[in-house]
Amino acid sequence: MKKLICILISLCTITFIGCSNKTNKPLDSKGTSNAVNLQTKKDSSKKDVSNSTNKKEATTAENTSKSNNDSKNIETIVNNLSKEDDANNENTSNSEKVNPETAKENPSISESEIMNLINNGEQALRSIFKGSAYYSKNIIIKNDVYYGEVTDFSSREEMADSLKPYFTNEAINSLLDKYLITENGKLYFTIGDAGRRVNYDDSQRNIEYNENKITVTFSRVYSENDIGKEVKTLQLIDGKWLFTNFWYV
């Protein structure tokens, strides 16, 4: 029995020593080569990854730089176009400005513009001749002329201002001196019918240009010996066309 126990102890001892020697056995040349190759592959893989990363970063940096350059180029082009547009607009704006001196040298305006001035002047005069005085019940007679009280204008100056957009100061003063009077601090204007008038739309129209002056003559044949006629005269003053003569003036 003791012998059997000794034999078992010996076998266990031998087995333990053998396993220990196998675990601590150094690598042979082949194992060493494989380990080196494995390490080399790892290093190479790391290097490839590093190179790939560097290439990506370089490509990204290059693309970013190119994008920035493209943006700067586009911005430069836009700015240049904007400057060109501003210059063109300024030139166009300057070309559209009316030079009063040039206007005086070339007084011609379109026929429709002339008729628009005539119609506006006509309405301004009608607001006075067919205004409150015409329908007034407070009437006075002076030198066989009937006058109605003016209630829609408070002064001669106010009445004159309503005519200034279309008539010269001389024409306005001539008209008011002839038809407007003041009695007891009140304004009175001549009342009565204007007589026969020509119709602008169905009358023969003749327009004459003479330097800074335009004369418009309306005529209408009623019979062989009866011809109606009205003359309007416009003059260019400080770049503005104003009437110096109208039917009433």
C-alpha positions as CSV (number, residue, x, y, z in Angstrom):
1,M,0.0,0.0,0.0
2,K,2.8,2.4,0.9
3,K,4.5,1.5,-2.4
4,L,1.4,2.2,-4.3
5,I,1.1,5.6,-2.7
6,C,4.7,6.4,-3.4
7,I,4.3,5.4,-7.1
8,L,1.2,7.7,-7.4
9,I,3.1,10.6,-5.8
10,S,6.0,10.1,-8.2
11,L,3.7,10.0,-11.2
12,C,1.9,13.3,-10.1
13,T,5.3,14.9,-9.5
14,I,6.6,13.9,-13.0
15,T,3.3,15.1,-14.6
16,F,3.4,18.5,-12.9
17,I,7.1,19.1,-13.8
18,G,6.3,18.2,-17.5
19,C,3.4,20.6,-17.8
20,S,5.5,23.3,-16.2
21,N,8.3,22.8,-18.7
22,K,5.9,22.8,-21.6
23,T,4.3,26.2,-20.6
24,N,7.6,28.0,-20.1
25,K,9.2,26.6,-23.3
26,P,10.7,29.5,-25.3
27,L,9.5,30.2,-28.9
28,D,11.4,28.5,-31.6
29,S,12.6,30.4,-34.6
30,K,9.4,29.6,-36.5
31,G,7.2,30.9,-33.7
32,T,9.3,34.0,-33.4
33,S,9.0,34.7,-37.2
34,N,5.3,34.3,-37.0
35,A,5.0,36.7,-34.1
36,V,7.2,39.2,-35.9
37,N,5.1,38.9,-39.1
38,L,2.0,39.3,-37.1
39,Q,3.4,42.5,-35.4
40,T,4.6,43.8,-38.8
41,K,1.1,43.3,-40.3
42,K,-0.4,45.1,-37.4
43,D,2.0,48.0,-37.8
44,S,1.4,48.0,-41.5
45,S,-2.3,48.0,-41.0
46,K,-2.0,50.9,-38.5
47,K,0.2,52.7,-41.1
48,D,-2.4,52.2,-43.9
49,V,-5.1,53.4,-41.6
50,S,-3.0,56.4,-40.7
51,N,-2.2,57.1,-44.3
52,S,-5.8,56.7,-45.3
53,T,-6.8,59.1,-42.5
54,N,-4.2,61.6,-43.6
55,K,-5.3,61.4,-47.2
56,K,-8.9,61.9,-46.2
57,E,-7.9,64.9,-44.1
58,A,-5.8,66.3,-46.9
59,T,-8.6,65.8,-49.4
60,T,-11.1,67.4,-47.0
61,A,-8.8,70.3,-46.4
62,E,-8.2,70.7,-50.2
63,N,-12.0,70.5,-50.9
64,T,-12.7,73.0,-48.1
65,S,-10.0,75.4,-49.5
66,K,-11.4,75.0,-53.0
67,S,-14.9,75.6,-51.7
68,N,-13.8,78.7,-49.9
69,N,-12.0,79.9,-53.0
70,D,-15.1,79.2,-55.1
71,S,-17.2,81.1,-52.6
72,K,-14.8,84.0,-52.7
73,N,-14.8,83.9,-56.6
74,I,-18.6,83.8,-56.7
75,E,-18.8,86.6,-54.1
76,T,-16.4,88.6,-56.2
77,I,-18.4,88.0,-59.4
78,V,-21.7,89.0,-57.6
79,N,-20.1,92.1,-56.2
80,N,-18.8,93.1,-59.6
81,L,-22.2,92.5,-61.2
82,S,-23.8,94.5,-58.5
83,K,-21.4,97.4,-59.1
84,E,-22.1,97.2,-62.8
85,D,-25.9,97.2,-62.1
86,D,-25.6,100.2,-59.8
87,A,-23.5,102.0,-62.4
88,N,-26.0,101.2,-65.1
89,N,-28.9,102.3,-62.9
90,E,-27.2,105.5,-62.0
91,N,-26.5,106.2,-65.7
92,T,-30.1,105.4,-66.6
93,S,-31.4,107.5,-63.8
94,N,-29.2,110.4,-64.9
95,S,-30.3,110.0,-68.5
96,E,-34.0,110.1,-67.4
97,K,-33.6,113.4,-65.5
98,V,-35.0,116.3,-67.4
99,N,-32.6,119.2,-67.8
100,P,-34.6,122.5,-67.8
101,E,-32.2,124.0,-70.2
102,T,-32.7,121.2,-72.6
103,A,-36.5,121.4,-72.2
104,K,-36.3,125.1,-73.0
105,E,-34.4,124.3,-76.2
106,N,-36.9,121.6,-77.1
107,P,-40.4,122.7,-76.1
108,S,-42.3,120.0,-77.9
109,I,-44.6,117.8,-75.8
110,S,-47.1,115.3,-76.9
111,E,-50.6,116.3,-78.1
112,S,-52.2,114.2,-75.3
113,E,-50.1,116.0,-72.7
114,I,-51.2,119.4,-74.1
115,M,-54.9,118.3,-74.0
116,N,-54.4,117.1,-70.4
117,L,-53.1,120.6,-69.5
118,I,-56.0,122.3,-71.3
119,N,-58.6,120.1,-69.5
120,N,-57.0,120.7,-66.1
121,G,-56.9,124.5,-66.7
122,E,-60.5,124.4,-67.8
123,Q,-61.6,122.7,-64.6
124,A,-59.6,125.1,-62.5
125,L,-61.4,128.1,-64.2
126,R,-64.8,126.4,-63.9
127,S,-64.4,126.0,-60.1
128,I,-64.4,129.8,-60.0
129,F,-66.7,130.9,-62.8
130,K,-69.2,128.1,-62.0
131,G,-68.6,128.1,-58.2
132,S,-70.4,129.6,-55.2
133,A,-70.7,133.1,-56.8
134,Y,-72.6,131.7,-59.8
135,Y,-75.3,130.2,-57.6
136,S,-75.3,132.9,-54.9
137,K,-78.5,134.6,-53.9
138,N,-76.5,137.5,-52.5
139,I,-76.1,139.5,-55.7
140,I,-74.8,143.1,-56.3
141,I,-74.8,145.1,-59.5
142,K,-71.9,147.4,-60.3
143,N,-71.5,149.2,-63.6
144,D,-74.3,147.0,-65.1
145,V,-72.4,143.9,-64.2
146,Y,-73.9,141.2,-61.9
147,Y,-71.7,139.8,-59.1
148,G,-72.4,136.9,-56.8
149,E,-70.9,136.5,-53.3
150,V,-67.9,134.1,-53.1
151,T,-68.2,131.7,-50.2
152,D,-65.9,128.8,-51.3
153,F,-62.7,131.0,-51.2
154,S,-61.8,133.1,-48.2
155,S,-59.5,135.5,-50.0
156,R,-58.2,136.6,-53.4
157,E,-54.9,134.9,-52.6
158,E,-56.6,131.5,-52.0
159,M,-58.4,131.8,-55.3
160,A,-55.2,132.7,-57.1
161,D,-53.5,129.6,-55.6
162,S,-56.0,127.3,-57.1
163,L,-55.0,128.6,-60.6
164,K,-51.2,128.7,-60.1
165,P,-50.6,125.1,-61.2
166,Y,-51.8,126.0,-64.7
167,F,-51.6,129.8,-65.3
168,T,-48.9,132.4,-65.1
169,N,-49.1,135.0,-62.4
170,E,-49.7,137.7,-65.0
171,A,-52.7,135.7,-66.5
172,I,-54.1,135.1,-63.0
173,N,-53.9,138.8,-61.9
174,S,-55.4,139.8,-65.3
175,L,-58.4,137.5,-64.7
176,L,-59.0,138.4,-61.1
177,D,-58.7,142.2,-61.8
178,K,-61.3,141.9,-64.5
179,Y,-63.9,139.6,-62.7
180,L,-63.3,139.8,-58.9
181,I,-64.3,142.7,-56.6
182,T,-64.5,143.3,-52.9
183,E,-67.5,144.9,-51.2
184,N,-67.9,145.4,-47.4
185,G,-65.1,142.9,-46.8
186,K,-66.7,140.2,-49.0
187,L,-65.6,138.8,-52.3
188,Y,-67.9,139.0,-55.3
189,F,-67.3,137.4,-58.6
190,T,-68.9,138.1,-62.0
191,I,-71.8,135.8,-62.8
192,G,-73.4,135.0,-66.1
193,D,-73.1,132.5,-68.9
194,A,-69.9,132.3,-70.9
195,G,-71.7,132.2,-74.2
196,R,-71.1,129.7,-76.9
197,R,-68.1,127.4,-76.4
198,V,-66.4,125.0,-78.8
199,N,-66.3,121.3,-77.9
200,Y,-62.7,120.2,-77.7
201,D,-63.5,116.6,-78.8
202,D,-65.4,117.4,-82.1
203,S,-63.5,120.6,-83.0
204,Q,-60.7,121.0,-85.5
205,R,-57.4,121.4,-83.5
206,N,-54.3,123.2,-84.7
207,I,-51.1,123.2,-82.7
208,E,-48.2,125.5,-83.4
209,Y,-44.8,125.3,-81.8
210,N,-42.6,128.4,-81.6
211,E,-39.5,128.0,-79.3
212,N,-40.8,128.2,-75.8
213,K,-44.4,128.8,-76.8
214,I,-47.3,126.6,-77.9
215,T,-50.5,127.9,-79.4
216,V,-53.5,125.7,-79.7
217,T,-56.5,126.8,-81.8
218,F,-59.9,125.1,-81.7
219,S,-62.3,125.9,-84.4
220,R,-65.8,124.7,-85.3
221,V,-67.8,125.6,-88.4
222,Y,-71.5,126.1,-87.5
223,S,-72.4,127.7,-90.8
224,E,-70.8,129.4,-93.7
225,N,-70.6,132.7,-91.8
226,D,-70.4,131.3,-88.3
227,I,-67.2,129.8,-87.1
228,G,-66.5,129.3,-83.4
229,K,-62.9,129.6,-82.3
230,E,-60.9,129.4,-79.0
231,V,-57.2,130.0,-78.6
232,K,-55.0,128.7,-75.7
233,T,-51.4,129.7,-75.4
234,L,-48.8,127.8,-73.3
235,Q,-45.4,129.1,-72.4
236,L,-42.5,127.2,-70.9
237,I,-41.4,128.9,-67.7
238,D,-38.7,127.4,-65.4
239,G,-39.3,124.0,-67.0
240,K,-43.1,124.1,-66.6
241,W,-45.8,124.7,-69.2
242,L,-48.3,127.5,-68.0
243,F,-51.1,129.2,-69.8
244,T,-50.6,132.9,-70.7
245,N,-53.9,133.0,-72.6
246,F,-57.1,131.0,-72.2
247,W,-60.6,131.6,-73.4
248,Y,-61.5,133.5,-70.3
249,V,-58.3,135.5,-69.9
